[in-house]
Structures are given as C-alpha cells and as structure tokens.
Amino acid sequence: MEYKVEMKEAPGRGKVEVLGPTFEGGLPEDKNLGDWERKLENREERVKYLKNALRYWYSPEGFGSEKRKNPA
C-alpha cells in the first residue's frame, strides 16, 4: 500500500511531511460480523459473556487505574 505524503507548514518548524489517510475504504462483507448475541446459543452463555465483558466496570476489586485501597 502506498501512503500519501503531504507537505504542510508547521509553526516554528517550516515545511514538514504529513502522512495522509492510511485506511482502506469499504464495508464488512459479513453482515453478522460483531453480532455476539447470535454466536451464543443459550441464556447461560450470554450471561457468562456479559459478566466477563463487564467485570472491569462492575467488579468489587477493580482493575487498573480504578483500583483503590479503601473502597469509597
């Protein structure tokens, strides 16, 4: 893939090379791509998926920057 490079004026630096768009246009071929509900067959699998996916927001111990020594 060839990238478009443009020359633009930057404050205090003169002319600089700026990389243009790097994405390929288009739409996904599969209509069900990303439709997680259809991939899971029963209610138990859906609940398990949601509990795992949302554990960052709703878990009592917290993760990453949300971790606190003393709960609020």
C-alpha positions in Angstrom: 0.0 0.0 0.0 1.3 3.4 -0.9 0.9 6.2 1.5 0.1 9.7 0.5 2.6 12.2 2.0 1.7 15.9 2.0 4.0 18.9 2.7 2.4 21.3 5.2 3.6 24.3 7.1 4.2 23.7 10.8 4.6 26.6 13.3 8.2 27.2 14.1 9.4 24.2 12.0 8.9 25.2 8.4 7.6 22.6 6.0 7.1 19.1 7.3 5.9 15.9 5.7 2.5 14.7 7.0 1.1 11.3 6.4 -2.2 11.2 4.6 -5.1 8.7 5.0 -3.9 5.1 5.6 -7.2 3.2 5.7 -8.8 1.2 3.0 -12.4 2.2 2.3 -15.3 -0.3 2.2 -17.8 -2.1 4.3 -17.5 -5.5 6.0 -18.6 -8.4 3.8 -20.3 -10.4 6.6 -23.5 -8.8 7.9 -23.3 -10.7 11.2 -19.7 -9.7 11.9 -19.6 -8.4 15.5 -23.1 -9.7 16.4 -22.1 -11.5 19.6 -25.7 -12.4 20.5 -26.1 -14.8 17.6 -22.9 -16.6 18.3 -24.1 -17.6 21.8 -26.7 -20.3 21.8 -28.4 -20.1 25.2 -29.1 -17.7 28.1 -26.3 -19.1 30.3 -23.7 -18.5 27.6 -24.9 -14.9 27.2 -24.9 -14.2 30.9 -21.3 -15.7 31.2 -20.2 -13.5 28.3 -21.7 -10.3 29.8 -20.3 -11.0 33.2 -16.8 -11.5 31.8 -17.1 -8.5 29.4 -18.3 -6.1 32.1 -16.2 -7.2 35.0 -13.9 -4.1 34.6 -16.8 -1.8 35.4 -18.7 -3.8 38.0 -16.3 -6.0 39.9 -15.7 -5.2 43.5 -11.9 -5.4 43.4 -11.4 -3.0 40.4 -8.7 -3.1 37.8 -6.0 -0.8 36.6 -6.5 2.9 37.3 -9.8 2.1 39.1 -8.1 0.2 41.9 -8.5 1.6 45.4 -7.0 0.6 48.6 -10.0 1.8 50.6 -13.4 1.4 48.9 -15.5 4.6 48.6 
